[in-house]
């Protein structure tokens, strides 16, 4: 395996998530986008029996990529070669009895307790900007044993307390808060992954920085957060993509760049340092591209 | 049962015995043809003030031609079960048809945002799965259902959910009210004239919505003979006796896809999504709804044979979508 010399921030983030994917575990997602790319990449290279499960009840599909725009669920290409076609209710019940190991979610806003907002930014009962609601994310974050959140490293995305909890993390962070709210015992937010960093949660259920990408510093990561996270005793380095991973991503999983062509480009210089490329790349990092 | 906390949102009151009586008195067990035009079906079975659910979305095997007809007939004061929605909610809000929304997920944009801000539309918060579970409870004839999600969210506060002390385990448990909508719009692959219907492939809650709803309008890509239904009864997804109207609607899901039948019309998908996100729903509705008499006219004037054939040809995956 050769470390890649040129890749986008989004490709790097997808590969970082793919490295977390375990074989023979179920991954329940809302369909398409970075979560799909990460799971399918891992399936092709390291975890052949990882199971891709979508909100519309498709179990273990081998999607026929690429999709037409927005056709990431309830389409023949999205449901191709599945083991079962169910419905939202059937897969919801699978999750409710504990069959879904991991959820992977793109998020608009996340807080220090791993709560997710996709409903309203601002004061819900006053001035606010309205978004589309939790969709499937609430059930994924409630019912999967472990939930991985993806977002961008931006101050407005990492806030001390989300304006509106659409989908639950550790709620107010108090011990047993999820169980008191009726959520299943033992379920939890597990990781947050941005193109720049990886977080887990400390013993007090607070977001904890564990690794940063080799093209940024810890200070740069912290400068793009609106609160001070807990810090791991040693901050690791996020592994960068290999040429093999990028080949699969670019030639099999995302041939049109619908998912990966977002964010700045990184290059490995001759002196062994990863830096942001001067030009090229592009795309609007502010827009969610999960569809 | 001790209530530990409860949301403050208004909700459609569950009435399981009332629903049973409705089903006794209105759901004919006779095998009579329910075939009618989309215009007649919507005129007859969608009333102002109804609670309305649609299955799937305007973009994926949804009852798109029926949604357009609801907007064309300028229905008012509907309460939408806006789960797994994409653009349907915004189009109906833009058409002035809606006063309340139970939110699972919809594509946000200036039109819905303004309607909520100005108080013309009231939003109550749920999630996609909580909404389909509510419909499931309605289909089971129950007053409420326990769910293991949704507790602790801020959406809970603006919903009809409660946390109770479960009388069996003693643990805090979320319950949500069963939902028996007034009307369900469901697009299927095949149906006979009585309403025995087949959905091939994945979906959201079509079987449950058909059982849970007082009035059920099915639109079908193909009307098939009842002999074909009897040849393969395991394929029947929705039984005739819950169905009130059957509409012959080839390409009824356009601009969306119907799995195994035709691909989505990408330029139209981009047009409608862009219209919602940029607040141009009026112009979209003028072009695709108000200026047309019917789905038939849409196919003739806005699509044409060549385009329809192209969409059919682009849908190359057939496995699982033909009996």
Interface residues (C-beta under 8 A of the other chain):
Chain A: X55 X56 X57 X58 X64 X68 X69 X70 X71 X73 X74 X75 X76 X77 X79 X80 X82 X85 X86 X87 X88 X89 X92 X96 X119 X124 X129 X130 X131 X132 X133 X134 X135 X136 X137 X138 X139 X142 X143 X164 X165 X166 X167 X168 X171 X177 X178 X179 X180 X181 X182 X183 X184
Chain B: X56 X57 X59 X60 X61 X82 X83 X84 X86 X103 X104 X105 X106 X107 X108 X112 X113 X116 X117 X123 X125 X126 X127 X128 X129 X130 X132 X133 X136 X147 X148 X149 X150 X151 X152 X153 X154 X155 X158 X163 X171 X172 X173 X174 X201 X202 X203 X204 X205 X206 X207 X208 X257 X259 X260 X263 X264 X266 X269 X270 X273 X315 X317 X318 X319 X320 X321
